[in-house]
Amino acid sequence: MSRDRFAVEPWCLRETGLDLAHLAQSESVFALANGHIGLRGNLEEGEPHGIPGTYLNGVFETRPLPYPETAYGYPEAGQHLVSVPDGKIIRVLLDDEPLDVRYGRVVRHERRLDFRTGQLLREVEWVSPSGQGLRIRTSRLVSFVQRSVAAILMEVEPIGEPARVVLQSELVANEPVPVTEAEADDPRNAAGLGEVLAPEFQAAHGERVVLVHRTHATKLRIGAAMDHEVSGPGEVRTHTETEEDLGRVTVTATIAPGQRLRLIKYLAYGWSGQRSLPAVRDQTEAALAAARDAGWDWLASAQREYLDDFWGRADVQIEGDAELQQAVRFAVFHTLQAGARAERRPLGAKGLTGPGYDGHAFWDAEAFVLPVLTYTAPSAAADALRWRCTTLDLARNRASVLGLRGAAFPWRTIDGRESSGYWPAGTAAFHVGAAIADAVIRYVEVTGDEAFERDTGLELLVETARLWRSLGHHDAQGRFRIDGVTGPDEYSAIADNNVYTNLMAQRNLRGAAEAVERHPERARELGADFEEAAGWRDAARAMLIPYDAALGVHPQSEGFTEHEVYDFASLTEDDYPLLLSVPYFDLYRKQVVKQADLVLALYRCGDAFTPQEKLRDFEYYEALTVRDSSLSACVQAIVAAEVGHVELAYDYFGEAALIDLADLHHNTRNGVHIASLAGAWLVAVAGFGGLRDDGGRLVFAPRLPQRIQRLAFRVAFRARMLAVDIRHTGARYTLLEGEPLEIVHHGDPFRVIAGIPQSRPLPRVPDRPVPRQPAGRAPVRRTPAG
C-alpha cells in the first residue's frame, strides 16, 4: 500500500482513484467509529469489499482454545470480536444494472476522511456497461454525540440521459468474512467463526426495520435498526421487507439529469448480555427515533462542534513536514475514535476498525492510548479505567488460580477474562497491571480528580500492589526480586527481574501506598491499612534493578547481556517478523528484541537512570531491536530525542505516524494500529516537546530535528490550558487559562501566568554518531513531502 495513494492535506485524508488490490487497507484507514460503534470504510454498494465489518464494543463470541498438551491454569476459551448487522449497504441499480466499480467505467472516484467534521465523504462518477452515466455523493458519520447512532446521506443523479434508479438500503447479518491462507497462519489476525448471530426478532414499519440477534455461546443480544428520509423529483416509491438476517428498504424513482434522488439513512445499535429481547429492541428503536428526530443537519453540526472542542485541546501543529502534519492528525483522530464513547468497555488494539487480534484489548491501551486521552479527552481515559475496575473480580480470580494475591489482569481480552493461548504472555506478563496502575496515577496527577482516585483508582492500585507483593520476594541480601516474568519484549520470556517490570512495579507499590494515605477510610473498606502499605514501600525500596557493570548498561532482565547476540546478518527481509519464521526457542536464548522494553523503561521511569546511562542503554539496545512490533518505533523516537539522537527520532516519528497510511507492517487490512497512532502524538509532545508528567508537575525538554521548523501543541493540566510553541530559536510557553502554573524547561523551573508568554532558549543538540540497528532494520530516512 503506497503512501502516495493519499494526497497530502492538513485536515483530511483524500484518496483519488480506486485501487481494488488495496481495498481492505483503505477500508481500515477510512473506518469511522466512536468507541461504541465501528463502521469499516466499505463502499456503500457493498461489493467489492476486502473485509466487511460493523462492530459494537464488547460484542464477541467464544470458542474453545485447543491445546495439544494441557496444563493447569491455561485459559479455556478464546474470544473474538464479531461483526454485527451491517447497515452501511445501499445498493444502487441504474436501469436494472447494479453499480459495481469492477464493471462499466469509473470516470471519477474520490473519498475523503475529514478530521474536523468527522465525516467520510465519497463522490463517484460511473458509466454502466450499457453507457448510462451516474453521479453519486455520500456522506457518512458515526456520532460522537449520540453514541448509538450512525447516519449516511446519499445523493444520486443521472448523467446524460434520464434514468430509472433503484436504491436498496439493507441491514444484513452474518456476512461472510474472507480470510486468506496467509492470514490464517498469522497470530495477529482474526480467527474465522462463521455464522455467529442467531435471529430472534424482525420487524418493519414504513421505512423502518429492526433486527434482533443473539450470539450462540456468549448469549449477547444485539439490536440493529434503520430508518430513512427519502426525497426526489416526481413519484418516489418505497417498499420494505424483512428476513431473519436481512432488512431491506427499496426506493425507486425516475430522474433526469440535473435532478437528484436523496436518501438519508439513520442507523442505531444496542446490545446487552442481560436485558430481555423487548428491552434491547426498545432501546435500539428509541436511539433510532432520537436520530431521526434530530435529523442529518443536526447530527453533522453536533459532530463538528464536538470535534472543534476536541481539536482545541489535542491538535499538534507541525511546520516543515506537511506529510507528518497530516499523519499526526490522522493518528489523533483514530485515537479519539477508539475511545471517545467506549464508556466502560475495552479499547482494542485495532479500535473498532477491523478484526485484527480478534478485537482484543492489550496493555497497549493503558501504556500508549490512555496517556494521550488523559490530556485530550480525559473523560474517555477515566471510563477506560473504570472498565478495568469492573473486571477486578475476574482479575482476582485469575491471580488466585496462579497462587497469588491481588489482581492479575489479562494479556489479551474483551470481557476481562484471559484469552491468550500463548502462556508466557497470558500467564507471565504481569506488567499489564503496572500499566493500569501507571495510567491511574497519571490520570489523577493530570486532572486532579480526587473523586475518581477514591472511588475507582484506589482499588486498582491496591489490588495491583498486592499482586506484586505476593509475586516477588526478598532474597538473602534483602533485595526484592520479581522472577519468572515476561516483559514487554515477547522475544524474551520467563526472565528474572525484567528492568521495566521491576521499575513499573516499584512505581505501582509507591503509588498505592500514597493513595492509601490520602484515602484511609476508603482503604479500610478495601481491607488495606498503613501496615500493608508499609510493606509495599519496603518492597519498592528494596526493588532489584540489574546492572551490567562490565558493559556499563542495564540488562533487559537479569543475565540478558550474557546471552549470545543474534546473527542478524543471516536474516533477509522476508524473515521479518521473526515470530513467523524463527522458533521462539531460538529467540528466547539470544539477544534479540522485538520491541522497546528496556528503552521503554528509560521513558516511563526516567528518574531511575542518569543521562549517561540513558544514552548508553539506548545505543546498546538500538543494535538489538528489530521492531517486529508496532509499539516500538514511537518509544524509540521519544528516547532518541531525549538522549540527543534527534534526527533518528525524526525517522522513527515517521514510522510510528505512517504505519497505516503506508501499511508498513503489511497488515493494515485488518484494522489500524491504535497504539502506534497514539504514539505519534506522544512522539510529538513527549519526544520533541520533551513532556514528562511525573510527580504532579509538567517538565519540558524540547528539541527539534532540522526539517521541522515549528512544533506547537496544548496541554490541559488541572483546570489549566498551556500552549507550547517550539522553534529552533527557543520555546514559548503561554498559559491560556487557569491559575498560575509551575513548569520546568530543560531543568530550569519557572512560573507562567495567564496571558503572559514566557520564552526560553533551546540548548544545542549534541553531535553524536548515529547508533546502528540490526542489519536491514534501520528506519527509513524522512524525506518530507510538501
N, C-alpha and C positions, 0 to 999 in steps of 0.2 A: 504494500500500500504506500504509494508515494506521497510525501508531504505536499508535492506540487499540485495535487488534485484540489487543494483548497486555496482560494485566493487569500492573500494576507490583508486583513482588515482589522481595525482595532476593536470593534464591538460586535462582530458576528463571525460565524463560520459559514462560508459560502462555497458550495460545490456547483460548478458549471459543467454540464455533461453528466452522463451516467455510465459508470464502469461496472458492468454486471459481475466481472471477476472479483470485485471488491465490495459487493453489495452488503455482505454481512458486516464488514468493518464499518461501513458508513451507517448501517442501522444502529450500531453501538454508539458512535460519536454523535449521531443525531437523535439519540434517545431523549425523551422527556420524562421527568419524574419529580416527585415532591417528598420522597421519603416514605410515602404510604402507597402510592400508585406509581408504576413504571410502565411506560409505553416505548417499546423499541421503535426505531425510526423506519419502520416498514413503509413501503409505498401504499397509498390508500387503497388502490385497486386489489391489493392482496397478493398478487403474483406479478412478476417473480419475487421471491424472497430468499434471503440467506437463512435466517433463523427467526421465525415469527415468535412474538412474545409479548404478553401483558402480565404484569406481576403485581401482587399485593404483598406488602412487607409482612412476613410471618406466616404466610400460607405455604405449606410444604407437605411433602409426603415422606414416608419412611419405607425402608426395605432392609432386610437382614444384611449385616456385614459378614461375608463369608471369611472364615479363617482355615487354612489347611491344617494348622495346629492351634488349638485353643489354649488360652491361659487365663488365669484369674485376673479380673479387672479390665479385660478388653471391652470396649463398647460393643453393644449387641446390634445396634441399628444405625444405618446411615440416614441422613436427612437430605432432602432435595427440594429446592425451590421449584414450584410448578407454575406453568402458565395458566392463568385463569381465563374466562371467556374474553375473547378478543373483540373489542368494539371499534378498532381502527378501520375496519374494512368498509369501503364504499366502492363497489364495483360499478364501472361505467360502460354502457353499451351505446354505440353510435350507429344508428340504423342497423341494429342487430349484430354489429361487430364489437366484440369486447375490447376495451382499451388494454393493450398488453404491449409494453415497450419492446418486446422481443420481435414483434411483427409490425408491418407497416413501416413508417418512417418517423423518427423523433427529430423534429425540427429544432426544438429548444427544450432543455431540461435544466432547471436550477432549483437548488434547495438552499435555504439559509436559516441557520440557527441564530437567533437574535438574543444576545446575552442581556440586553436591557428590557426587552418586552417579555422574555421567557416563552417565545413562540417559535415553532418550526414552520417556515413558510416554503411553499413549493409552487413553481409555475412550469407547466408543460404545454408545449405545442406539438401535436401529434397528427399525422396523416394516416388514416386507415389503409389497409391493403386495397380497398376499392377507390381510394383517392379523396375521401371526405376528410376535411380538416377539423380539428377540435382544439380549444384552448381551455385549460383548467388551472385555477388558482385555489390553493388550500392554505389554511392557517390552522395550526394545532397547538393546544396548550394543555398542560396538567396544572391545575390551580394550586398555588401556594396558599391561597386564602380559604378556599373550600376544599379541604384535603381529600374528600371522597370523589372529587369531580374532575373530569376532563371534557374537552369540547373540541370539535372540528368544524371549521367553516369551509365549505366548498362552493365555488362558482364555476359554472360550465357554460361555454358559448361556442357555437359552431363557427368555422372559418370558411368563407367562400359560398356555401350553399346552406339553405335551411336543412335542419336535421331533426330526426326523432331521437330523443335522448332518454335513456333509461338509467336510473341510479338504483342500485341495490345496496342499501345500508344494512350491514349484518352485525350480529353478535354471535360469535362462533366459539364453542367449547371443544376441547380435546383435539386441537390442531396438531398434526404430527410434526415433530421437531427433528430435522435431519441431523445425523451425526456421521461424520466420515470415519473411515477406519483409523486414520492417523489421530483424530481427535479422541477416539475411544481408548487409545493407548496412553493418552496424556492425562496424568492425575489432576492437572489444573482445570480440566474441562468437566462438563456436567455428565452425569450418567443418564442414559435413556430410560424412561419409566413407562412409556406407552400411555394408554388412556388412564388417567388418574381421577377424573371427575365423574361422579355418578349423578345423573339428573334426578332432581327432586320436585321441581316445580317449573312450569312455563305459563306465561300469561301475556296477552296482548290487548291493548285498548287504544283505538285511534292510531297514532304513530308511535306509541309507547310499547316497549317489550321488556319483560322481566324474566330472567332465568335464575334459578337457584340450583346449585350443585353441591355435592359433598365429596370430600376426599375419602378414599376407601379405608386407609389404615389410620390416619390421624383424626378422621371424623370432623374435619373443619368444614363449616358450612359457608359457602360463598354466594353472595347475591350480586348480580350484574344487571344493569338496566340501561336502556337508551330511549331517548325521546328526540323529536325533530321539529324544526321550523322549516317550512318549505315555501318558496315564493318564486314566481316566474311569470312570463307573459302567457296570455291565453289560458287554456284549460290545463291544469296540472292535476293529475290523478295519483292517488296513493293506495297501496294495498299492503296489509300487514299479515304475517303468518309466523307460526312458531312450530318448532320440533323440539325434541329432547335436548339436542345440542346446538340448536340454531334458532335465532330470531331474525326476521328479515322484514324490512320496510322497503317496498318498491315504489319508486317515483317515476312517472312517465310524463313527458311534455314534448311538444314540437316547438322548436325555437329557431329564429332566424339570426343571421349574422348581425352582431351589434346588440343582441338580446342575451340575457343571462338567466340561467336556472340556478337558484341559490338554495343551498341546503345547510342548515346548522344542525349539527348532531351533538347532543348532550349525553354524556356517559356518567354513570355513578356506580360505585362499588362499595360493598361492605362484607365483613366476614366475622365469624365468631366460632370458637370451639365449644361454647356453652349455650348460647341463645338458641331458641326454637326457630323453626322454619318461618313462622309468621313474623317473628321479631326481626330476623335478618332481612326478610322480604320488605317489611315496612321501613326499616332503617334505610335500605337502598332506595326505595321509592321516595322517601322523604328527601334524601340528598338530591335525587334527580329533580324533584319538584322545586327545590330551592334553586338549583342551577337554571332550570327552565324559567323560573320567575325572575331571576336576576338578569338573564339574557347574556348574549355574547359580548355586547359592548361593555357591560359592567364587569364581566369576568376579565376581559382584556385590560380594562382600565385598572382594576384592582391588582392584576398581575404586575403591571408596570409600576404602580405605586409601591407595592411590596419590594420590588427589585430596586427601585430608586433608593429606598431606605437602606437596603442591604448593601448596595454598592457604595453608599456614603460611608460605610464602615470598612468594607472589605477590599475596595479597589486598590490595585497596585499599578502605578504608572511607571513605564519604562521608556526612556528616550535613548535612541541609538540602535535598537534592535526591534523592528516592527513585528517580526515573526514571533519573538518571545513575548512581546506585549499581548498579541492575540492569544498565544498559547496559555499564558498565565490566566487571562480572563476566562478562557475555555475551562481551564482546570478548576478555578474557583467556582465557576457556575456549576460544574458537575459535582463538586464537593457539597455545595448547598443542596443540589437536587437529591443527594444521597441521604441527607439528614434533616432537612428543614421541618418536615411534618412526620418524622418517623414515630415520635411520641410513644416512647417506652417500647420500641421494637428495635431489633438489631440493625446495625449499619454494616451491610455486607461488603465484601471485598470488591465486588463489581457494582455496588449500589443496587439499583433496580434496572440496569441497562442490559443485562444478558444473563445467561445461565451458568457462566463460568464459576468454578469452585463450588458448584451446586448451590450457589446463593448463600454460602456460609459467611458468617462474621468471624474474624480472627482478632488477634491482638492489634492488628493494623488500625482498627477503629480508634482505640484509646491512645495508641502511640503516635499516630500520624494525623488522623482526621479530627479528633477532639481538640487538640491544641489550636487548630485553625478555627473550628466552630466556637471555641471558647472566646476568641477575640472578635469574631464576625457575626455569629448567631448563637449567643450564649444559652438561650432557652433550649435550643436543639442539643447542645452539649449536655445540659442538665438532664434532659429527658433520656438521652442515651445512657447516662449513668444510672438513672432511675430504673431503666430496663435491666441493667446488670443487677441492681438490687432486688428486683422481682425474681431473679433466678438464683438467689442466695441459697435457698433450701436445696436446690439441685447441686449447687457447688459444695455445700456442706456434706451432702450425701456422697459426692464423688471423693471428697477428702477422707471421709470415713472408710470408704471402700479401699482407699490407698493406705489406710492405717494412720491418718494424720488428723490433726485438729484444724479448726477454721474452715476455710472455703477454698477449694481447688477449681478454678474456673476452666472451662473447656478451651482446647486449642482451636477447634472449629465447631460451629454450632449454628442453629437457627432459633431453637427454643430454650437453650440453656443446657441441654444435655450434650455430653461429648459425642462427636460424630466422626472422629478420625480413627481409621483403622491402622494408622502409622503410629505405633505405640511410643517410639522415642519422643514424639511431639505430643500425642494425645494423652500420654501419661506423665512425661517428664519435663514439659515446657512450662514450668511453674512461673516463669517471668510474666505470663499473661496477667496474673493477679497484681504484680508490681506495676504493670502498665495502667491497670484500672485505678490503683491507689494513686499513682502519679497524676492521672487525669483528674481525680478528685481534688488533690492538693492544689493543682494548678487552677482549676475552676474556682475554688474558694479564694485563692490568693488574688486572682484577676478580677473577680466580680465582687468579692466581699460578702457573698451570700451566706450569712451565718445560719439562716434557717435551713438551707439545703445541707450544710455540713452537719447540723444537729439531726435532721430527720432522715437523711439518706447517706451522706458521705461518711459519717462516723461508723455506721455499721459495716460499710465496705472496708474501711480502714482497719477496724478491729478484727474482722474475720480474716483478712489477708495477713495481718500481723501475726495472728495465731498460727496460721499455716507456716510462716517462715520459722517461728519459734519451735514448732514441732518437727519441721523438716530438717533444720540444722542442728548442730551440736557443738559444744565446746570441747576442743581437743586437750591433750595433756599440757600444752603450752597456754591454754586459756583462750585460744583463737576460736572464733565462731565459724564453723565450716558448713557449707551447703554443698553436699556431694551428690554425684549421680544425676545431674540435670542436663537438659538440652537448652542452650541459649538461643538467641535469635538466629545464629548461623546453623542451618539444618544440615550442613555438611560435616558437622561435629555433633556427636550425640553422647549422652550419658557421661558427661565430663564432671570433674570435681572443680568446684569454686570458679565457675564462669564469672569473669570480672563484671560484665554488665549485670548479670543476675544478682550477684552479691551486692553491688552498689545500689541497685534499684531496691533490693530487699532492705538494705540499710535505710534508705530514704523512707520506705514504707513503714518500717518499725518506728523510726523517729516521728514521722508524721502522725502515726496512730497514737503514740504516747502523748504528743502535744494536743491532739484533738480530745483525748480523754480528759486532760487537764482543763480544757476550755468548756467541756460539757459533762461535768461529773455526774449530774443526775441522769442524763440520758445514758451515759456509760454504765451506770449501775443497773439500769434496765436491761442492758445487754450483757450483764454479768462481768463487766470489765471494771477493774479498780486500779488505784495507783500502784499497788504491789505488782499486778500483772504488767502494767505499763513500765514499771522499773525493770522488769525482766526483758522487755523489748528494748529498752535503752541499753541494757548491758550487752545484749546480743549485737546491737548496732555498733556499739563502741568497740567490740572485740572482732568485728567482721574481718575475715581474712581476705586480703586483696593481693593475689600473687604478683610477683615482680621478678623478672629475669635480669639479675644484676650483670651477668656476663654480656648480654646483648644490649642492656640498657633500655629494655622495653617491657611492657606488661604483656604476659602471655594471655591469649584469649581466654584460656582456662588453664588450670594447673597442669604443667607439663606440655602444653601445646607447642611451645617453641622448640621442644626437643624432638618433635616428630620430623620425619623426612619431608622436605619440601616437594610438592607435587611437580612432576615433569610436564610443565605446561607446553614446552616446545614440541612434545609428542602429539599434541591435540590439533585438530583442524576446526574451522568454523562450524562444520556440521556436527561436531561433538557437543556443542552447547545447545541447550542447558545440559550440564553434566548428569543431572538426575535421570535423564532419558538415555544415557549412553555408557555410564560408568557405574559399577556396583557400589552401593553405599559403603560396603566394607572397605573399598579402596579409598573412599573419600574420608571416612571416619579416622583413619590411621595416619593421615598425612596433613601437611599444612596447605590447605586449600579452603577458601572462604566463599560461601555462596553469596552472602550479603553482609553489609556493615554490622558488626557485632561489637567488638572492642571499640571500633570507631564510633558506634552509636553511644557507647558509654562516655566517650570524650565529649559528646554533645550534651547528652542528658544529665550527666553527672560531672560537669566540667570542673567543679570546685575540688574534685578529688585528684586532679592532675596539675602539675606545674606546666607553664607554657612550653618548656623544653621537652617535657615528657609527651605532651600532646603532639609536638612536631615529630619526634622520633617514632612514636606509636603510629601516627598517621602514615608516615612514609614506609614503615615496615609492612603494614597491612595493605597498602596500595599494591605491593608486589604479589599479594596472595589472593586478592578479592576478584572473583570472576563476574560478579554482578548477574548471576542467574536469577536473581530476584528483582522484581520491580521496586522493592523497598530500599534498594541500596544507593542508587545514584543521588537521591536528594540528601541523604545523610553524608555521603562523601563530599558533596558540594558544600554543605554547611561547615564541616570541619576543615575542608581545604581552604575556604575563605578565612576562617579564624586563624589558621596557622600560617597564612601568608601565600598559599598557592592559589592566588585569586583567579588566574586565567584557567587553571584546571577546574576550579569551582564553576567557572562560567561554562565550560564544556559539559560538566555534569548537570548544570542547570538546564541546558537544552535537552539532555537525555531524559530528565525527570518530567519536564513540561511537555515534551513532544512524544512521549511514549505511545500515545494512542493516535495522535494525528499522523504520525509516521509509522505506526504499527511496529515499533522497534522490537517487541518480543513476539511478533507474529501470532498473536492470539487475541487481538482486539475484537475479532469477530464474536467472541463470547462475552463481551462486555468491557467497559473501560476500567482502568486500574485506579480506583478511587484514592488509595493511599499515596501512590506516586503523584497523582494530580494535586492532592492536598500538600504533598511535599514540595511542589513547585512554589506555593505560597510561602512555605517555611524557608525555602532557599532564599527567596527574595527578602523576607523580613528577618529571619534568624541568621541567614548566611551573610548576604551582602549588607543587610541592615544591622546585623550583629546583635539582635534582640535576645536577651536572656531574662527570664522572669523568676528566677529562684529567689527565695527569701522575701517575697512580697514587695519587691521594687523592680522597676524597669531599668535594665542595663543595656546600653548600646555600644557596639564597636564597629561602626560602618566602614566599609572599604569597597571600592568598585573596580570591576575589570575595565580594561581600556575602552572597549567598544560601547559600554553603557555610559552615556553622558549624564543621565539623571535617573534616580530611583526615588519614588515618593509613595508613601503609604500612611495609613492612620492606625492608631492603636487605641482601642477602648479599654480603659482601666479604671475600675472603681468609680463609676459615675463621672469619668473624665474622658475627654477625647483629645488625643495628642496627634498632631500632624508632624511627620518626619519627612524632610526633603533633603536628599543627599546628592551632592555633585562632587566632582574631583577636587574642587577647591575647599569643600567643607560640608558640614551638615547643619541644617537649621531645624530647630525644634519649636513648634508653636502649639501652645495649649489652647484649643478651640473652645472648650467649655469645662466647667468644673473648678474645684478648689485647687490651689497651688500644688505642684507635684514635684517630688524629689526624684531626679533621674541621674544616670551616670553615663558619661561619654568617654570611652577609652580610659576608664579608671578615674576620670575627673567628675566628682559629684557636683551637681548644681541644682538650682530650683527654677522651675518655669511657672510663670503666672499668666493667666488667660489674657490673650491679646498682645503679649509682648514676646516676639520671637527671640530665641537665643541661638547664636551660631557658634560652632566650634570647628577648628581645622581637622582634617583627616591626616593621620600620620602616614609617612611614606610606606608604600608596600615593599616589603623586603624582596631582594633579588635572590631567588633560590633556584637551584637546578630542579627541573620538573621530575618528580618521582616516577619510577617505571611501574607499569602494570603487567600482569601476566601476558605472555605473547598473544597478540591478536585481540586483547581485551581493553585497549585504551579507548576512552570515549572519543567520539567524532569531534574534531575541532569545529567550533562555531563559525559559520560563515553567514552573518546576518542577512536576511532578505529585507529590502526596503530601508 
